[in-house]
Amino acid sequence: MEKGTLSTIRQTAHGPCCNFQRWDQGRNLSEYIAADQVAEVREHLQAHAQFEALVAQYVQLVSARSREQRLAGVQKKRRRQNSFLPRKPKSNK
C-alpha cells in the first residue's frame, strides 16, 4: 500500500516510465519507476485509495451510531406553562 501520485514521464516499447511522488517525514520525495514496476506501484496506490474509502465509510457508520446513542438518551423537552402567569377563567357561555 502506497500513498502518492504516479505521473507518466514517457512511453517506451516496454510500457510507460513514471515518476512516483510522495511525502515522507515532511519532505516531498520523487522516485523513478521503470516500466516493469509501474503495474505494481499502481496496485499499491489503488490499495491505499480503497483503504481510505473504507476508513471514510467506517467513520460515517460510527458517527451515525454515536449520534443515535446520544439522541436516544435525550428526552424531548416539554414546554412548561409559566405558573406565575394568572390563567384566564373559562367562560360558561
TORMI-60935 format. One record per residue (C-alpha): residue number from 1; residue in one letter; chain; x, y, z. Coordinates in nm, 2 decimals. Example, Ala and Ser with C-alpha at 12.3 -4.5 7.8 and 13.67 -1.06 7.14 Angstrom:
BEGIN
<r seq="1" type="A" mol="A" px="1.23" py="-0.45" pz="0.78"/>
<r seq="2" type="S" mol="A" px="1.37" py="-0.11" pz="0.71"/>
//
This chain:
BEGIN
<r seq="1" type="M" mol="A" px="0.00" py="0.00" pz="0.00"/>
<r seq="2" type="E" mol="A" px="0.14" py="0.33" pz="-0.11"/>
<r seq="3" type="K" mol="A" px="0.03" py="0.69" pz="-0.08"/>
<r seq="4" type="G" mol="A" px="0.14" py="0.94" pz="-0.35"/>
<r seq="5" type="T" mol="A" px="0.10" py="1.02" pz="-0.72"/>
<r seq="6" type="L" mol="A" px="0.22" py="0.84" pz="-1.03"/>
<r seq="7" type="S" mol="A" px="0.29" py="1.06" pz="-1.34"/>
<r seq="8" type="T" mol="A" px="0.39" py="0.92" pz="-1.68"/>
<r seq="9" type="I" mol="A" px="0.72" py="1.06" pz="-1.80"/>
<r seq="10" type="R" mol="A" px="0.74" py="0.88" pz="-2.14"/>
<r seq="11" type="Q" mol="A" px="0.63" py="0.58" pz="-2.33"/>
<r seq="12" type="T" mol="A" px="0.88" py="0.31" pz="-2.42"/>
<r seq="13" type="A" mol="A" px="0.85" py="-0.02" pz="-2.61"/>
<r seq="14" type="H" mol="A" px="0.81" py="-0.19" pz="-2.27"/>
<r seq="15" type="G" mol="A" px="0.54" py="0.05" pz="-2.14"/>
<r seq="16" type="P" mol="A" px="0.52" py="0.38" pz="-1.96"/>
<r seq="17" type="C" mol="A" px="0.81" py="0.50" pz="-1.74"/>
<r seq="18" type="C" mol="A" px="0.67" py="0.70" pz="-1.45"/>
<r seq="19" type="N" mol="A" px="0.77" py="0.94" pz="-1.17"/>
<r seq="20" type="F" mol="A" px="0.63" py="0.85" pz="-0.82"/>
<r seq="21" type="Q" mol="A" px="0.60" py="1.14" pz="-0.58"/>
<r seq="22" type="R" mol="A" px="0.51" py="1.11" pz="-0.21"/>
<r seq="23" type="W" mol="A" px="0.56" py="1.28" pz="0.12"/>
<r seq="24" type="D" mol="A" px="0.79" py="1.12" pz="0.37"/>
<r seq="25" type="Q" mol="A" px="0.89" py="1.27" pz="0.70"/>
<r seq="26" type="G" mol="A" px="0.78" py="1.62" pz="0.59"/>
<r seq="27" type="R" mol="A" px="0.97" py="1.60" pz="0.26"/>
<r seq="28" type="N" mol="A" px="0.85" py="1.55" pz="-0.09"/>
<r seq="29" type="L" mol="A" px="1.03" py="1.25" pz="-0.24"/>
<r seq="30" type="S" mol="A" px="1.04" py="1.17" pz="-0.61"/>
<r seq="31" type="E" mol="A" px="1.13" py="0.83" pz="-0.74"/>
<r seq="32" type="Y" mol="A" px="1.17" py="0.70" pz="-1.10"/>
<r seq="33" type="I" mol="A" px="0.96" py="0.39" pz="-1.17"/>
<r seq="34" type="A" mol="A" px="1.07" py="0.16" pz="-1.45"/>
<r seq="35" type="A" mol="A" px="0.82" py="0.03" pz="-1.70"/>
<r seq="36" type="D" mol="A" px="0.82" py="-0.32" pz="-1.55"/>
<r seq="37" type="Q" mol="A" px="0.73" py="-0.19" pz="-1.20"/>
<r seq="38" type="V" mol="A" px="0.45" py="0.06" pz="-1.30"/>
<r seq="39" type="A" mol="A" px="0.17" py="-0.20" pz="-1.27"/>
<r seq="40" type="E" mol="A" px="0.28" py="-0.30" pz="-0.91"/>
<r seq="41" type="V" mol="A" px="0.30" py="0.06" pz="-0.80"/>
<r seq="42" type="R" mol="A" px="-0.05" py="0.13" pz="-0.94"/>
<r seq="43" type="E" mol="A" px="-0.19" py="-0.16" pz="-0.75"/>
<r seq="44" type="H" mol="A" px="-0.03" py="-0.03" pz="-0.43"/>
<r seq="45" type="L" mol="A" px="-0.18" py="0.32" pz="-0.50"/>
<r seq="46" type="Q" mol="A" px="-0.53" py="0.16" pz="-0.56"/>
<r seq="47" type="A" mol="A" px="-0.50" py="-0.04" pz="-0.24"/>
<r seq="48" type="H" mol="A" px="-0.44" py="0.29" pz="-0.05"/>
<r seq="49" type="A" mol="A" px="-0.74" py="0.45" pz="-0.22"/>
<r seq="50" type="Q" mol="A" px="-0.96" py="0.16" pz="-0.12"/>
<r seq="51" type="F" mol="A" px="-0.83" py="0.18" pz="0.23"/>
<r seq="52" type="E" mol="A" px="-0.91" py="0.55" pz="0.25"/>
<r seq="53" type="A" mol="A" px="-1.26" py="0.48" pz="0.12"/>
<r seq="54" type="L" mol="A" px="-1.32" py="0.21" pz="0.38"/>
<r seq="55" type="V" mol="A" px="-1.20" py="0.43" pz="0.66"/>
<r seq="56" type="A" mol="A" px="-1.43" py="0.71" pz="0.55"/>
<r seq="57" type="Q" mol="A" px="-1.72" py="0.46" pz="0.54"/>
<r seq="58" type="Y" mol="A" px="-1.63" py="0.33" pz="0.88"/>
<r seq="59" type="V" mol="A" px="-1.62" py="0.69" pz="1.02"/>
<r seq="60" type="Q" mol="A" px="-1.97" py="0.76" pz="0.88"/>
<r seq="61" type="L" mol="A" px="-2.11" py="0.44" pz="1.04"/>
<r seq="62" type="V" mol="A" px="-1.95" py="0.50" pz="1.38"/>
<r seq="63" type="S" mol="A" px="-2.06" py="0.87" pz="1.38"/>
<r seq="64" type="A" mol="A" px="-2.42" py="0.77" pz="1.29"/>
<r seq="65" type="R" mol="A" px="-2.43" py="0.51" pz="1.57"/>
<r seq="66" type="S" mol="A" px="-2.28" py="0.75" pz="1.82"/>
<r seq="67" type="R" mol="A" px="-2.53" py="1.02" pz="1.73"/>
<r seq="68" type="E" mol="A" px="-2.82" py="0.77" pz="1.76"/>
<r seq="69" type="Q" mol="A" px="-2.69" py="0.66" pz="2.11"/>
<r seq="70" type="R" mol="A" px="-2.66" py="1.02" pz="2.22"/>
<r seq="71" type="L" mol="A" px="-3.00" py="1.12" pz="2.10"/>
<r seq="72" type="A" mol="A" px="-3.17" py="0.81" pz="2.24"/>
<r seq="73" type="G" mol="A" px="-3.07" py="0.92" pz="2.59"/>
<r seq="74" type="V" mol="A" px="-3.22" py="1.27" pz="2.54"/>
<r seq="75" type="Q" mol="A" px="-3.59" py="1.30" pz="2.61"/>
<r seq="76" type="K" mol="A" px="-3.79" py="1.56" pz="2.43"/>
<r seq="77" type="K" mol="A" px="-3.83" py="1.87" pz="2.63"/>
<r seq="78" type="R" mol="A" px="-4.18" py="1.96" pz="2.70"/>
<r seq="79" type="R" mol="A" px="-4.29" py="2.31" pz="2.71"/>
<r seq="80" type="R" mol="A" px="-4.39" py="2.41" pz="3.06"/>
<r seq="81" type="Q" mol="A" px="-4.65" py="2.66" pz="3.11"/>
<r seq="82" type="N" mol="A" px="-4.55" py="2.96" pz="3.31"/>
<r seq="83" type="S" mol="A" px="-4.70" py="2.90" pz="3.66"/>
<r seq="84" type="F" mol="A" px="-4.65" py="3.27" pz="3.76"/>
<r seq="85" type="L" mol="A" px="-4.89" py="3.40" pz="3.50"/>
<r seq="86" type="P" mol="A" px="-5.26" py="3.40" pz="3.60"/>
<r seq="87" type="R" mol="A" px="-5.49" py="3.19" pz="3.39"/>
<r seq="88" type="K" mol="A" px="-5.79" py="3.33" pz="3.23"/>
<r seq="89" type="P" mol="A" px="-6.11" py="3.18" pz="3.37"/>
<r seq="90" type="K" mol="A" px="-6.31" py="2.98" pz="3.12"/>
<r seq="91" type="S" mol="A" px="-6.63" py="3.14" pz="3.02"/>
<r seq="92" type="N" mol="A" px="-6.96" py="2.94" pz="3.06"/>
<r seq="93" type="K" mol="A" px="-7.13" py="3.09" pz="2.76"/>
//
